[in-house]
Amino acid sequence: MPRNPLEQANRTGTLGTFRALRHAHYRTLWFGMLGSALGTWMQIVAQSLLVLRLTGNSALALGTVSLAQASAFFLFAPMGGAFADRHDKRRLLFRTQTMLMLSAFTLAVLTATGAVRLWMVVVLAFTSGTLLSFDQPARAALLPLLAPPQDLMNAISLQTLLFNVGSIAGPPLGGAVAVLIGLAGDFALNGCSYLAVIVSLLLLPPAVTAVPAGPSASSRIWSAVREMLAHVRKQPVVSAAVLVYAVLLFVAPSQALLVPLFATNVLHRGATELGFLFAASGVGTVVGSLAVASLGDYRRKGRILLSANAAWVMALALFALSRSFATAFVMLAFMAAAQSVFSTVVMTLMQGSVEPKMRGRVMSLNTLLVMGVRPLGDFPVSVASSFFGIANAALLSASVVALAGAIVFGARPSVWRS
């Protein structure tokens, strides 16, 4: 009978891939968020379809909705990280999740009654972006409190994994629900899914996440943000990884823009096939998350970044050139796997390079990148798509990311050695 819990995990066949789930508090939150991830992906598909339906398949309209959400992140994400460092993360998440639930129910009612208009979707996107600016840094900064340092990379990988498990089942289910009972059903089910997270937060002991409340003056908040940015600049590998990641997220079209436009305008497919293309990305991110989780505390993280960046560029280029559903499905999965690996390693480097008191602020930078820079980049990509088509815009994006990776990583040999 093995005495070491990790040894026990290995004997039962997990090979350490799910070892962070040995920790009860982390496991509680993980399963709660797994339920919510399904609903989130259903809403992503439904909202894209709703915008296209309201505007006659307008790429610019999708970009405008993304721009509204990005604007909220640029305004509030740095503040959200500093706020998370100074307040009880469990209580903060409880509030943000409750308000996100109400936002989903609001969209469901507007859609069901036929009162929904594009400007309403834009306003709700800005609202959700504001809430997630506080939610995401708090969630990321909570992980080191629930899992020990040696399991942190695994915990981050599994956190990414659960969202992407939802992305496999959620989009096809969202497409099916849209066909059977309408888009309002997707929004309502997403609202209900937030209850899983709320219950899991209630089950966490308050003592685990409590922190002394710090000063809340805005001057102190922006001082904390400047401290965080200065710290990242001092870390050559971290700053290089963040810079390339920022270029990738800004230049590359997000799934919410790329998949609906490509499915509708290039492949000429409907809601059901659209759901399966979103699921392809989910399959890829799950594979990528499991691969990183299985590596454990792998020390050559710089080499992983270089490989993942090259793989992502190749997959996006081949996806843009594809004209069959099967090829597009495979390339989306491959691209998502590469990005999942890249983003998980970046998050791990960021988490491991700071003191516990700065984790919320550093992870707010990750939130700003994923939830702010990416949607912001969707607007110019949507404009390019309107003129040149989504396939040509995607090819241009792949070329820019390849060039950025070659310049940044080539100029910093320390990345190769790390």
PyMOL commands that set and color helices and strands:
alter all, ss='L'
color gray80, all
select helices_A, chain A and resi 5-11+19-22+24-55+59-86+89-112+118-146+149-180+183-203+206-209+218-233+236-251+255-266+271-295+301-321+325-352+356-388+390-411+414-417
alter helices_A, ss='H'
color red, helices_A
deselect
rebuild
show_as cartoon
